[in-house]
Amino acid sequence: MFENKKVFILGLARSGFAAAKYLIKHNNEVLLNDGKAEEKLDSSQIKELKDLGVELFFGSHPDDLLDDSFDYLIKNPGVPIDHKYVLKARELGIEVINEAEMTYRLLPKGVKLIGITGTNGKTTTTTLTYEILHEYFKEKVFLTGNIGFPMIDLIGKVKTGDIIVMEVSCQQLENMSKFKPDIAVMTNLSPAHIDFLKSYENYKRVKAKIFGEQTKNDIAILNKEDKEVLEETKNIKSTKKYFSSKNKVEGTYLKDNKIYYYDDLVIDRSIVKIAGIHNIENIEAAITVAKEFNVPNEVIEKVVSNFKGVEHRLEFVDEVDTRRFYNDTEATNIKCTQIALSSFDNDTYIILGGLDRGQDFNELTPFMKNVKGILAIGQSRERVKEYGESLNIKTLVYEHLSDGFNELYEMSTPNSVILLSPASASWDQYKECEVRGAEFKELVKKLK
């Protein structure tokens, strides 16, 4: 299928790099174009592709670079849907796909594919699903997709009977046509990526494409409490199963603080380390998938009880003298911090602040009822201080996290939560927010 063809790859990054390597090794003529200047791209990737014989063109998108001699245009998921090459390819009758769609067409028969999408929670759900299945089936299970691992790297590794767990983004789904998971999960829907897909209606349509090629022999696992999900999937052909944090459903549900699959008690909520009802729903979705493979409850319990969450996303770090520490450094906006705060009923001591982008901390107020103390850090620390004092919450002010961390701990009360969820980007002090999260985790380790 992808041999002796002429292929135009638009965008380098991980998926463009991986696709180019595969295609050039399978006797295809490959041209890769990226609008960034060569010096701003990964030099090791460029050298490897040059050595393999890939034609490279960086720094611009000349009008005459793409013509009707190409068989496919493989678009990096991050490239805009109305990029001039995408529009031109369609005019010329060149099929526009992406690396994941290409890989799907190359998969051996008999591989079970699980596709997980949604606005929020898909990384947590994908990771947990993989860990449960990997615990039971070991090397037969592979993790891929939007979670950071190009799918094309699995070709030559996966074989009949293996299982692929894949996080699927809307940017990927936009350029998928034949992609059909055996099991497809939608965690929830809310407005997102409107700049990329131009409207919320189009975003929902694209998300629902994950079910578009499914038949009644395939499984759709849906959030029963999300009206948008139910509306978008009302006409799909898949066999539907559900998960719910509120009601008994045909699938997985929460009742009396226990999680059931149909009438079978799977786990007690007390073993769950990750916080928030949204994470209960993520766990339920993962359990529903696992039960399609008849994974025993004891395996599910073992994995869930040890699962601390995706690193830097409301990640349980440790407990010190009854205080539980959570690293949510990826909460770089108000909405994410609202979700974090709504996840706890305990007294909470929060670290807020970072790059000052004019964010309105007052939007946190409806979620601050359990907050007893604030550590204000970074460029926006004085605005955080004013906000905390306006709520009569004791607020410590330090430029750096490390300077005020121990004082915040000393302020905290037994059985409380100490939460890094800054509602701010980190670029005023850190190269990336993960570095901030790593520092927080190191401070907890030293404290212990």
Disulfide bonds with the S-S distance in Angstrom:
none
